[in-house]
């Protein structure tokens, strides 16, 4: 990538030793977000739960449709490279937590789901209804919202220059 020792920066400096390296502000912000959130175990757990919600609902068209009909929205997948996707993921969960809980309760019914679905829904229901998760995703929704705003401002200012 842009490393001094083996990246594009070094290759450019070989051609022109006077070339200046200017890191992309959005990329730097992305790296900051990745490293900041990974340092906090509760945020890793919270994002993991959000990702498991996405996995449970997206792995079945029936579950996906039920959630879409109830919320009018789809859960969003987390992305390791685009941290603005974390904001979208957490935002959808935050705005639709009651519906997500009722959907998980729906899939615990033995007449409506197979054993794997009931097991996954049960585990996620207890995780989503946990006070720690509720507190953390509220905080993460705020933090990722601010992060997304900064990222958008950097992108707009870069396009204007």
C-alpha positions in Angstrom: 0.0 0.0 0.0 1.5 3.3 1.0 4.4 1.9 3.2 7.7 3.7 3.3 9.6 0.4 3.0 7.7 -1.7 0.4 4.7 0.2 -0.8 3.7 2.6 -3.5 5.4 5.4 -1.6 8.8 3.7 -1.9 8.3 3.0 -5.6 7.4 6.6 -6.4 10.4 7.8 -4.3 12.7 5.6 -6.4 11.5 7.4 -9.6 11.5 10.8 -8.0 13.2 11.3 -4.6 11.6 14.7 -4.2 8.0 13.4 -4.4 5.9 14.1 -1.3 3.6 11.6 0.2 0.2 12.9 1.3 -2.0 10.4 3.0 -5.7 10.3 2.2 -7.7 11.8 5.1 -10.5 9.4 4.6 -8.2 6.4 4.6 -6.5 7.7 7.7 -9.8 8.2 9.4 -10.8 4.6 8.4 -7.6 3.2 10.0 -8.3 5.3 13.1 -11.8 3.9 13.4 -10.7 0.3 12.8 -8.0 0.5 15.5 -10.0 2.4 18.0 -13.0 0.1 18.0 -11.0 -3.1 17.9 -9.3 -2.0 21.2 -12.5 -2.2 23.1 -13.8 -5.7 23.6 -17.4 -4.7 24.2 -17.5 -2.9 20.8 -16.1 -6.0 19.1 -18.8 -8.1 20.8 -21.5 -5.6 19.9 -20.4 -5.5 16.2 -20.2 -9.3 16.2 -23.8 -9.5 17.4 -24.9 -7.1 14.7 -23.0 -9.2 12.1 -24.6 -12.4 13.5 -28.1 -10.8 13.2 -27.3 -10.1 9.5 -26.1 -13.6 9.0 -29.2 -15.2 10.6 -31.7 -13.2 8.6 -29.8 -13.1 5.3 -29.3 -16.8 5.2 -33.0 -17.5 4.6 -35.3 -15.7 2.2 -38.2 -16.4 4.5 -36.4 -14.7 7.5 -35.2 -11.9 5.3 -38.7 -11.2 3.9 -40.3 -11.3 7.4 -37.8 -8.8 8.7 -38.2 -6.6 5.6 -42.0 -6.6 5.8 -41.9 -5.8 9.5 -39.2 -3.0 9.3 -39.4 -1.8 5.7 -35.5 -2.1 5.8 -32.8 -4.6 5.4 -30.0 -5.3 7.9 -26.7 -4.1 6.5 -23.5 -6.2 6.4 -20.4 -4.9 8.2 -17.4 -4.2 6.1 -13.8 -4.3 7.2 -12.7 -1.8 4.6 -15.6 0.7 4.7 -16.2 1.8 8.2 -19.2 3.9 7.2 -21.0 0.6 6.7 -20.7 0.1 10.5 -22.9 3.2 11.0 -25.5 1.9 8.5 -25.6 -1.5 10.3 -25.9 -0.2 13.8 -28.4 2.5 12.7 -30.8 -0.1 11.2 -30.6 -2.2 14.4 -31.0 0.9 16.6 -34.1 2.1 14.7 -35.7 -1.4 14.6 -34.7 -3.2 17.8 -38.2 -3.9 18.9 -39.1 -5.5 15.5 -35.9 -7.4 15.4 -36.6 -8.8 18.9 -40.2 -9.8 17.8 -38.8 -11.5 14.7 -36.3 -13.5 16.8 -39.2 -14.5 19.1 -41.2 -15.5 16.1 -38.4 -17.9 14.9 -38.2 -19.5 18.3 -41.6 -21.1 17.7 -41.1 -24.8 16.8 -43.9 -24.7 14.2 -42.3 -21.8 12.3 -38.6 -22.7 12.2 -36.2 -25.6 12.1 -33.8 -26.5 15.0 -30.9 -24.5 13.6 -33.0 -21.4 13.2 -34.6 -21.7 16.6 -31.2 -22.2 18.2 -29.7 -19.2 16.4 -32.7 -17.0 17.2 -32.6 -18.0 20.8 -28.9 -17.2 21.2 -29.3 -13.9 19.4 -32.4 -13.0 21.4 -30.6 -13.3 24.7 -27.6 -11.4 23.3 -29.8 -8.6 21.8 -31.9 -8.2 25.0 -28.8 -8.0 27.2 -28.3 -4.6 28.9 -24.6 -4.5 27.9 -25.5 -4.9 24.2 -28.3 -2.3 24.4 -25.9 0.2 26.0 -23.0 -0.5 23.7 -25.0 -0.3 20.5 -26.5 3.0 21.6 -23.0 4.3 22.2 -21.7 2.8 19.0 -24.6 4.3 17.0 -23.6 7.7 18.3 -19.8 7.2 17.7 -20.2 5.6 14.3 -22.7 8.4 13.4 -20.0 11.0 14.2 -17.4 9.0 12.3 -19.7 8.8 9.3 -20.3 12.5 9.4 -16.5 13.2 9.5 -16.0 10.7 6.6 -18.6 12.4 4.5 -17.1 15.9 5.2 -13.7 14.6 4.2 -15.1 13.1 1.0 -17.0 16.3 0.1 -14.0 18.5 0.8 -11.7 16.2 -1.3 -14.2 16.4 -4.2 -14.4 20.2 -3.9 -10.6 20.7 -4.2 
